[in-house]
Amino acid sequence: MITNRNESAAARDLERCRAEIPASAALLAVLEGHPDDFEYRPVESGFDFACRREVDGRPNRAVVKVFTIPDGPMKGQAAAFFYKGSQVPFGRERFSYGVCIIPGADASPEEMKGWLDFAASGFDPDIRPPKLRRAFTFTVPD
């Protein structure tokens, strides 16, 4: 569930996500129905969703960024980037766990639920999504 989906700024940004990235609608629907809580976080580019489920008694730092690939051979496709942000308050670096291409019309809700389960687990390597790309030829926006 997206915990802050009814806040005016978040609701407006979620509608903008659906409009700017049509393939994201399927993933947003799965996010809405997921048993774990995710919080929408406004960012400079793309749309970030942070998992709120604790992992081993600590806050979960896993984030899923939904964005349109800006460059390279996959330019224009929708993607979900899995990362953890810096623990340094002023740090901008991200630790990448990989990216999945959002398939659009033939999107599988079960597959996307697996993506969100991966984030909810704090990126447990035992449940890594089968189509997760750990190397990619494009820039992930901030």
N, C-alpha and C positions, 0 to 999 in steps of 0.2 A: 504494500500500500504506500502511496505517496502521502506522507503525513501532513504536509503543508499545502496540499493541492487546492484547498478552499481559500487560502490567503489570496488577496487580490493580485499582488505582484506575481506570485507563483502561478496562479490560474491563467493570467495573461501570458506569461512566458511559456506555459505548457501548450496553450493554443498556438502561440508563435512557433513552437517546436513542430507541432503537427503541420502547420502551414508551410514552413521553410523546408522541412525534411519529411515529406509524405510517408516514407517507409518507416518513420519512427512511430507512427500511430499504433502499429502492432505491438511494438516493444512497450509503449506507454500503457497499452491495455493490459499487458502481462504484469507490468509494474503495479498497476492499480489492484490487480487481483492477487498479488504475491502475499504469502502469509507474513513475511518479514517487513518491517518498516524501512522505507527509504525516504530521504528528505531531499527535495529539490534545492539546489544551491545555485544562485545566479553567479555566472562567471563571464569573463570577457568574450569568449567565443564558445559556441556549442552549448550544451545543456548538461549539467552535472547532477548526479543522484548519488548521495552518500547513504550507505547502509547503516542503520541505527542499532542492529542486533549486536550485542556484546559477543566477543570471542575470548574464551578462557577468562572471563571476569573483567576484561578490559574493553574500552571502546573500540569498535571496528573502524578502521581507517580506510576501508575499501570504498572506492568511488567508481561509478560507471559514467563515462562522458559520451553523450550522443552528439555526433557532428557529421558534417558532409566533408568528405575527403577533398582538400583544397588543391592538390597537385599530384603529379605522377600519373602512371597509367590507369589508376582507378579513380581519377578525378571525377567528382560529382556523385559518387556512390555514398550511401549512408553507412556509418560505422558506429560501433560501440567500443570504446577504449576503456580498459580496466587498469586502474592504477591506485597507488597510495601516494598522498602528498607528503611533503617534507614535514618533519617534526620540529624543525627550526621555525619559529614564528615568522620570520621575514624571508624564509627560503621559498624559492619558486620551483625547485626541482621536483620531479615526479618519478616514482619507481614503477616502471611499466610491467604489467603482468600479461599484456597482449591486447589484441584487438580482434573483433569479429565483425564481418560485413553483415549489415542488416539486409536480408534478402528481398524485402518489399512484398509484392503480392503473394508470393509463395512462402511467406514466413511461417515457420512452425512454432506455435505457442509453447510446445514442450521443449523445443531447443532453446528458446529464449528464456524460459523458466530456469533451465540449466545454467544459463549465463548468470542470472540473478542469484541462484543458489550458490554459485561460485563466489560471487561478491559477498553474499551473506555469511559465507563460511570464513571470510577473511582471506580468500584466495587459497583455499586448501588444494594442494597439488593433486590430491587423489580424486578430486571431482572437476578437474580442469575440463572445460568444454572441448569436444573433439575437433571443432573447426576453429579453435583459437589460434590466431597467427601470432607468433612471437617475434617474427621479423617482418617488416613491411616497408614499402618503398614510397612513403608519403609522410608528410609532416602532420603531427597531431597538434591542433591549435591550443593555445593557453586557456 
